Amino acid sequence: MQKILEKRSAIHDDCQAIFSTAAGTRVLKHLIKSQYVVDPVYNKGQTCCDTANKDGRRSVVLSLIKFINKDPSYFHKLMDEIEQEITYGN
C-alpha cells in the first residue's frame, strides 16, 4: 500500500510540475477546449454512443484537473482566458 501511495504522490507531483509551466497551461487549455469541458456533450440528433464518448473525454480532463489540485482561482483565471479566446478568436 505504501508503494502505491508513493507512486501516486510522485505522479501528482509530476502533474503539478508539468501544468505549472507555460507549456503545461497551454496544453491544459487545449484539452479543456477540445474535450468538451466548455461545450455540451449532447447535441440534438446525436446518438447515445456519441454522447457517452464525449462525456468520457470530458471526464478524463476533469479528473486531471481534480488530480492536480490547483487553487480554484487558477481555474477561474484559466476559464476566463479560454472564454476570451473563444469569444475573440485569440
QUIFEN-V872370 format. One record per backbone hydrogen bond with DSSP energy under -1.0 kcal/mol. CO is the residue of the C=O (numbers start at 1). NH is the residue of the N-H. If there is no record, write none. Layout:
co=CO nh=NH
co=CO nh=NH
This chain:
co=1 nh=5
co=2 nh=6
co=3 nh=7
co=4 nh=8
co=5 nh=9
co=6 nh=10
co=7 nh=11
co=8 nh=12
co=9 nh=13
co=10 nh=14
co=11 nh=15
co=12 nh=16
co=13 nh=17
co=14 nh=18
co=15 nh=19
co=18 nh=21
co=21 nh=25
co=22 nh=26
co=23 nh=27
co=24 nh=28
co=25 nh=29
co=26 nh=30
co=27 nh=31
co=28 nh=32
co=29 nh=33
co=30 nh=34
co=31 nh=35
co=32 nh=37
co=43 nh=46
co=47 nh=51
co=48 nh=52
co=49 nh=53
co=50 nh=54
co=51 nh=55
co=52 nh=56
co=53 nh=57
co=54 nh=58
co=55 nh=59
co=56 nh=60
co=57 nh=61
co=58 nh=62
co=59 nh=63
co=60 nh=64
co=61 nh=65
co=62 nh=66
co=63 nh=67
co=64 nh=68
co=71 nh=74
co=72 nh=76
co=73 nh=77
co=74 nh=78
co=75 nh=79
co=76 nh=80
co=77 nh=81
co=78 nh=82
co=79 nh=83
co=80 nh=84
co=81 nh=85
co=82 nh=86
co=83 nh=87
co=84 nh=88
co=85 nh=89
